Structures are given as C-alpha cells and as structure tokens.
Amino acid sequence: MTQEHIKVLILGSGPAGYTAAIYAARAGMKPVMYMGDQPGGQLTITNDVENFPGYPQGINGPQMMIDLQQQAERFGTDVRTGLATKVDFSSYPHKVIIDDEKELIAESVIICTGASAKWLGLPGEQRLNGMGVSACAVCDGYFYRGMDVMVVGGGDTAAEEATYLSKLCNKVYMLVRRDEMRASRIMQQRVLNTKNIEVLWHTETVEILGEQEVEAVRVINNQTRLTQDIPVKGFFVAIGHKPNTDIFKDFLSLNEAGYILTVPGTTKTNVEGVFAAGDAQDFTYRQAVTAAGTGCMAALDAERFLASKEIEIA
C-alpha cells in the first residue's frame, strides 16, 4: 500500500470542505482534499440556489460547486478524487485509507463528509429530484410560492418543513402513515392550528407522477386501501438525514443519530487534530452558508493546532 504524508487533509467537497480548503490554502497549509463519493455534496442535486450570499440572481447548484472548487484550487488546494474508506485515529499523526489502497499520514484532518437525505425509494423520486422533489424546504420552498405542495413524515423535521412551507404555499398536504405524529407536542399544535396544512393520517406515498416535473402524487390510505392522486407541484421528503460518519464511529464521539460531536464554539472533536465541519456535525441548520462558516472555523482551528504543535506550515 502506497503512503503519503499530508499536513492538512480535508475529507469531503461540499461548501464546508471547499471553504476549509480556501482558508487553509491561503494560510499556506498546502491542503489536500479528497472529494468523496458525491463530489460537491448535496448541492450538486439542487438546480437553483438563491439563499447563498453573493449571488443576487441565484446560481445553479453544480455550478456553485465548480466555482468553489476553482477558488480552492486557485490558492493551491490539491483536489483529488477518492473516498476515505478507513481511518485510525488511535495515535498521532492520523492514518486515513483512501479507496482501500492508499495510506495517508495526516497531521490534521478536517471532516466534511456531510449527510445524506433519507429517501422513500419510490418511482420517480430520484428522476424528479430537483424538479419538484426535494429534501429541504428552507432550500427550495421559495420556488413553490402560491402552489400546492406535499410533505412526507411525522416527526419534528416534517412538522417544521410543513409549517415553513405553509407561509409560502397555497396549501400543504402532510402525509403521516400512522394515526399520530412523532413530532413534539408544540410542533404538532403548530401544524394542526395552521389553516392551510391538511394532515392525511394513515397515508403513504405510492408514486410521484410527472414526466419533466412533479404534477401529482398518488397516495394510499393504509386502512381503507383506497388510493387517490393529489395534484401538487412540490414533494418534500422529511424523514431525516443520515450523516456520512460510519467510518469514524470507533474513534470520534457521535450523538445518537451519528452526527460528530464538537466542542461548543469550535470544530474540535474528541481527538486531537481532528476537526468536523458542515452537515457531518450540524444536525440543526444544515444549510450551505452555515456549512461554509464551519469550514472556515475548521481551517482556523487546524491552523492554530498545527502552530501549537510547532509544525511548519509555510
């Protein structure tokens, strides 16, 4: 197995990873980034991004990631394809295996592996992703102003998404497969007290209908077994996210959902020299701009760590 020594290793290439790379490279730390199995992260499956500062006319998600990559490379980031498949943080410096064939010895590691939305696995779900299907109401709800939309899920996330969309959309259907929600009592009350939210109990999704965009959703009542097609323009899946952190679980402290725990106010993990940014550690906001912010923090934390180790970074 080939081996390479790296001062700053960045795992993941979304807004957090690229921002960390920009800051680290400008500080002369010669960062190396491995883009992971979804180069550019979740924004590569988002058509239009209108809530990231600096783009008054909005920007296509994949193009935004290309811009960030070019900015990181401009300052000297070594951006590579490849996926971290194993780590060993039990001793210092840290060991990271890429694609099961290359061993990296890293003085510092910035984890920006993100999180993946949980999907229902329905016909049309991935085909119409970004064309009416979404896993983020805050990201995409603006595009459905005055329209009818549907939210799937019964937890706090679904309740929050439905409430948020109710302020923008004409009507919000909320599909709950049981006779009760899992959401907290206060969130349930908000949903039930909002006039343009209609909760469909005992209801599940059968199929998303439409060729080039979402036109309707076929649902089934799991008690009566009756189906109906409900015309909507937006279909929001709100059944949670799974952080891409499995390979770190033997070394890093994670919460019950698998998100990396960091020291409050920093990106420091429980392992010296390992930092976490973006959706791999953020289970509250999950926005591109907050991911970028923590990417900046991680680079600065890494720079200070290396300086404390008296490691030459110039």
C-alpha positions as CSV (number, residue, x, y, z in Angstrom):
1,M,0.0,0.0,0.0
2,T,1.4,3.4,-1.0
3,Q,1.8,6.0,1.7
4,E,1.9,9.8,1.7
5,H,2.4,12.4,4.4
6,I,-0.1,15.4,4.5
7,K,-0.3,18.4,6.8
8,V,-4.0,19.2,6.3
9,L,-6.3,16.5,4.9
10,I,-9.8,17.5,4.0
11,L,-12.4,14.8,3.5
12,G,-15.4,15.9,1.5
13,S,-16.1,18.6,-1.0
14,G,-19.3,20.5,-0.3
15,P,-19.4,24.1,0.9
16,A,-17.7,23.1,4.2
17,G,-14.9,21.3,2.5
18,Y,-14.2,23.9,-0.1
19,T,-14.3,26.8,2.4
20,A,-11.9,25.0,4.7
21,A,-9.7,24.4,1.7
22,I,-9.7,28.1,0.7
23,Y,-8.8,29.2,4.2
24,A,-6.2,26.5,4.7
25,A,-4.6,27.1,1.3
26,R,-4.4,30.9,1.8
27,A,-2.7,30.2,5.1
28,G,0.0,28.2,3.3
29,M,-1.0,24.9,4.8
30,K,-1.0,23.1,1.4
31,P,-4.3,21.2,2.0
32,V,-5.2,18.0,0.2
33,M,-8.8,17.3,-0.4
34,Y,-10.5,14.0,-1.3
35,M,-13.9,14.7,-2.8
36,G,-15.6,11.6,-1.6
37,D,-18.4,9.6,-3.3
38,Q,-20.5,12.7,-4.1
39,P,-18.1,15.4,-5.3
40,G,-19.7,18.8,-4.5
41,G,-22.1,17.3,-1.9
42,Q,-25.8,17.7,-1.8
43,L,-25.9,20.9,-3.8
44,T,-24.9,19.0,-6.9
45,I,-28.5,17.7,-7.0
46,T,-30.0,21.2,-6.4
47,N,-30.9,23.1,-9.5
48,D,-31.2,26.7,-8.2
49,V,-29.5,28.1,-5.1
50,E,-31.0,31.5,-4.2
51,N,-30.1,31.9,-0.5
52,F,-26.3,31.9,-0.6
53,P,-24.9,35.4,-0.2
54,G,-23.1,36.9,-3.2
55,Y,-25.4,35.5,-5.9
56,P,-28.1,38.2,-6.5
57,Q,-29.6,36.3,-9.4
58,G,-29.2,32.8,-7.8
59,I,-26.9,30.1,-9.1
60,N,-27.1,26.5,-10.3
61,G,-26.0,24.2,-7.5
62,P,-23.5,22.2,-9.6
63,Q,-22.0,25.5,-11.0
64,M,-21.6,26.9,-7.5
65,M,-19.6,23.8,-6.5
66,I,-17.4,24.3,-9.6
67,D,-16.8,27.9,-8.6
68,L,-15.9,26.9,-5.1
69,Q,-13.5,24.2,-6.4
70,Q,-11.8,26.6,-8.7
71,Q,-11.4,29.1,-5.9
72,A,-9.9,26.5,-3.7
73,E,-7.5,25.3,-6.4
74,R,-6.5,28.9,-7.2
75,F,-4.9,29.1,-3.8
76,G,-3.1,25.8,-4.2
77,T,-5.5,23.1,-2.8
78,D,-4.7,19.7,-4.2
79,V,-8.2,18.4,-5.1
80,R,-8.4,14.7,-5.7
81,T,-11.0,12.1,-6.5
82,G,-11.2,9.3,-3.9
83,L,-13.1,8.1,-0.9
84,A,-11.9,7.6,2.7
85,T,-12.7,4.0,3.4
86,K,-11.0,3.6,6.8
87,V,-9.3,5.7,9.5
88,D,-7.1,5.1,12.5
89,F,-7.1,8.0,15.0
90,S,-5.7,5.9,17.9
91,S,-2.3,7.5,17.6
92,Y,-0.7,10.7,16.2
93,P,-0.3,11.5,13.4
94,H,-3.5,10.2,12.0
95,K,-3.9,7.5,9.4
96,V,-6.6,7.6,6.6
97,I,-7.0,4.9,3.9
98,I,-8.3,6.1,0.6
99,D,-10.2,3.7,-1.7
100,D,-8.7,0.7,0.3
101,E,-5.4,1.2,-1.4
102,K,-3.6,4.3,-0.3
103,E,-2.5,5.2,3.2
104,L,-2.3,8.9,4.2
105,I,-0.4,10.1,7.3
106,A,-2.1,13.4,8.3
107,E,-1.0,15.9,10.8
108,S,-4.6,17.3,10.9
109,V,-7.9,16.1,9.4
110,I,-10.9,18.2,8.6
111,I,-14.0,16.0,8.2
112,C,-16.6,17.5,5.8
113,T,-18.3,14.3,4.7
114,G,-21.8,15.7,5.0
115,A,-25.1,13.9,5.4
116,S,-27.4,12.2,3.0
117,A,-31.1,12.7,3.0
118,K,-33.2,9.6,3.6
119,W,-35.4,8.8,0.7
120,L,-38.5,6.7,0.3
121,G,-37.3,4.7,-2.7
122,L,-40.3,5.5,-4.8
123,P,-40.7,5.5,-8.6
124,G,-39.8,9.0,-9.9
125,E,-38.2,10.1,-6.6
126,Q,-34.6,10.4,-7.9
127,R,-35.7,11.1,-11.5
128,L,-37.6,14.2,-10.4
129,N,-35.1,15.2,-7.7
130,G,-34.6,19.0,-8.2
131,M,-37.6,19.2,-10.5
132,G,-40.2,19.2,-7.7
133,V,-38.8,16.6,-5.4
134,S,-36.7,18.0,-2.5
135,A,-35.4,17.1,1.0
136,C,-35.1,20.7,2.1
137,A,-38.0,23.1,2.4
138,V,-35.8,26.0,3.5
139,C,-33.6,25.5,0.4
140,D,-36.3,25.0,-2.2
141,G,-39.7,26.2,-0.7
142,Y,-39.3,29.7,-2.3
143,F,-39.8,28.2,-5.7
144,Y,-43.3,26.9,-4.8
145,R,-44.8,30.2,-3.7
146,G,-48.6,30.1,-4.1
147,M,-48.6,26.5,-5.2
148,D,-49.8,23.3,-3.6
149,V,-47.1,21.0,-2.1
150,M,-46.8,17.8,-0.1
151,V,-44.6,16.9,2.9
152,V,-44.0,13.3,3.9
153,G,-43.1,12.5,7.5
154,G,-44.4,12.7,11.0
155,G,-41.5,13.9,13.1
156,D,-40.3,17.3,14.1
157,T,-38.5,17.8,10.8
158,A,-41.6,17.2,8.8
159,A,-43.7,19.4,11.1
160,E,-41.1,22.2,10.8
161,E,-41.0,21.8,7.0
162,A,-44.8,21.9,6.7
163,T,-45.1,25.0,8.9
164,Y,-42.4,26.8,6.9
165,L,-44.0,25.9,3.6
166,S,-47.4,27.0,4.8
167,K,-46.1,30.6,4.9
168,L,-45.2,30.4,1.2
169,C,-47.6,27.9,-0.4
170,N,-51.3,27.9,-1.1
171,K,-51.8,24.5,0.5
172,V,-49.6,21.9,2.2
173,Y,-50.6,18.3,2.5
174,M,-48.8,16.4,5.2
175,L,-48.7,12.6,4.9
176,V,-48.5,10.7,8.2
177,R,-48.5,7.0,7.9
178,R,-49.9,6.4,11.4
179,D,-52.8,8.0,13.4
180,E,-50.4,10.2,15.3
181,M,-47.2,12.2,14.7
182,R,-43.8,11.6,16.3
183,A,-43.2,15.3,16.5
184,S,-43.1,17.2,19.8
185,R,-46.4,18.4,21.1
186,I,-45.7,22.0,20.4
187,M,-44.8,21.2,16.8
188,Q,-47.9,19.1,16.4
189,Q,-50.0,22.0,17.7
190,R,-48.5,24.4,15.2
191,V,-49.3,22.1,12.3
192,L,-52.8,21.4,13.4
193,N,-53.5,25.1,14.1
194,T,-52.3,26.1,10.6
195,K,-55.3,26.5,8.3
196,N,-53.6,25.7,5.0
197,I,-52.0,22.5,6.3
198,E,-54.1,19.4,5.8
199,V,-52.8,16.3,7.6
200,L,-53.6,13.0,5.8
201,W,-53.5,10.3,8.5
202,H,-52.8,6.6,7.8
203,T,-51.5,7.7,4.4
204,E,-48.4,6.7,2.5
205,T,-47.0,7.6,-0.9
206,V,-47.3,5.1,-3.8
207,E,-45.9,7.1,-6.7
208,I,-44.7,10.5,-7.8
209,L,-46.4,11.5,-11.1
210,G,-45.0,13.7,-13.8
211,E,-42.5,13.5,-16.7
212,Q,-40.4,16.6,-16.5
213,E,-41.7,17.9,-13.2
214,V,-43.9,16.8,-10.3
215,E,-47.5,17.0,-11.3
216,A,-49.3,14.9,-8.7
217,V,-48.6,12.3,-6.0
218,R,-50.5,9.0,-5.8
219,V,-51.2,8.1,-2.1
220,I,-52.9,5.2,-0.4
221,N,-54.8,5.1,2.9
222,N,-53.3,2.1,4.7
223,Q,-56.6,1.4,6.5
224,T,-59.1,1.6,3.7
225,R,-56.6,0.8,0.9
226,L,-58.1,3.5,-1.2
227,T,-55.8,5.4,-3.5
228,Q,-56.0,8.9,-4.8
229,D,-53.9,11.3,-7.0
230,I,-53.3,14.6,-5.4
231,P,-52.2,17.4,-7.7
232,V,-49.1,19.2,-6.2
233,K,-46.0,20.9,-7.7
234,G,-43.6,20.2,-4.8
235,F,-42.9,16.9,-3.0
236,F,-40.8,17.3,0.2
237,V,-39.3,14.2,1.8
238,A,-38.8,14.9,5.5
239,I,-37.9,11.6,7.1
240,G,-34.5,12.7,8.3
241,H,-30.9,12.7,7.2
242,K,-28.1,10.2,7.8
243,P,-24.6,11.7,8.5
244,N,-21.8,10.1,6.5
245,T,-19.8,9.3,9.6
246,D,-19.8,5.5,9.9
247,I,-16.0,5.1,9.4
248,F,-15.3,7.4,12.3
249,K,-17.5,5.8,14.9
250,D,-14.7,3.8,16.6
251,F,-12.7,6.9,17.3
252,L,-15.0,10.0,17.4
253,S,-17.8,10.9,19.8
254,L,-21.1,10.8,17.9
255,N,-24.6,11.6,19.0
256,E,-27.4,9.0,18.8
257,A,-28.1,9.9,15.2
258,G,-24.5,9.6,14.2
259,Y,-23.5,13.3,14.0
260,I,-20.0,14.1,15.1
261,L,-19.9,15.9,18.4
262,T,-17.7,19.0,18.5
263,V,-16.6,21.2,21.4
264,P,-19.1,24.1,21.5
265,G,-18.0,27.1,19.7
266,T,-15.3,25.2,17.8
267,T,-14.9,22.4,15.2
268,K,-12.7,20.3,17.5
269,T,-13.6,16.7,18.1
270,N,-12.6,14.5,21.0
271,V,-9.5,13.5,19.0
272,E,-6.6,16.0,18.9
273,G,-6.0,17.3,15.4
274,V,-9.3,16.1,14.0
275,F,-12.0,18.7,13.2
276,A,-15.5,18.4,11.8
277,A,-17.5,20.9,9.8
278,G,-20.7,21.0,7.8
279,D,-23.5,18.6,7.9
280,A,-21.4,15.8,9.3
281,Q,-21.7,17.6,12.6
282,D,-24.6,20.1,12.1
283,F,-27.9,18.5,12.8
284,T,-29.7,21.7,13.4
285,Y,-29.3,24.1,10.4
286,R,-28.0,22.0,7.5
287,Q,-27.6,25.0,5.2
288,A,-24.8,25.7,2.6
289,V,-23.9,29.0,4.3
290,T,-23.7,27.5,7.8
291,A,-21.6,24.7,6.4
292,A,-19.3,27.2,4.8
293,G,-19.0,29.0,8.1
294,T,-17.9,25.9,10.0
295,G,-15.5,25.1,7.1
296,C,-13.8,28.4,7.8
297,M,-13.7,27.7,11.5
298,A,-12.2,24.2,10.9
299,A,-9.4,25.6,8.8
300,L,-8.6,28.2,11.5
301,D,-8.8,25.6,14.2
302,A,-6.4,23.4,12.3
303,E,-4.0,26.2,11.7
304,R,-3.9,27.0,15.4
305,F,-3.5,23.4,16.2
306,L,-0.5,22.9,13.9
307,A,1.0,26.1,15.3
308,S,0.7,24.7,18.8
309,K,2.4,21.6,17.6
310,E,5.2,23.7,16.1
311,I,4.6,22.0,12.8
312,E,6.0,24.0,9.9
313,I,3.1,25.1,7.7
314,A,4.8,27.5,5.3
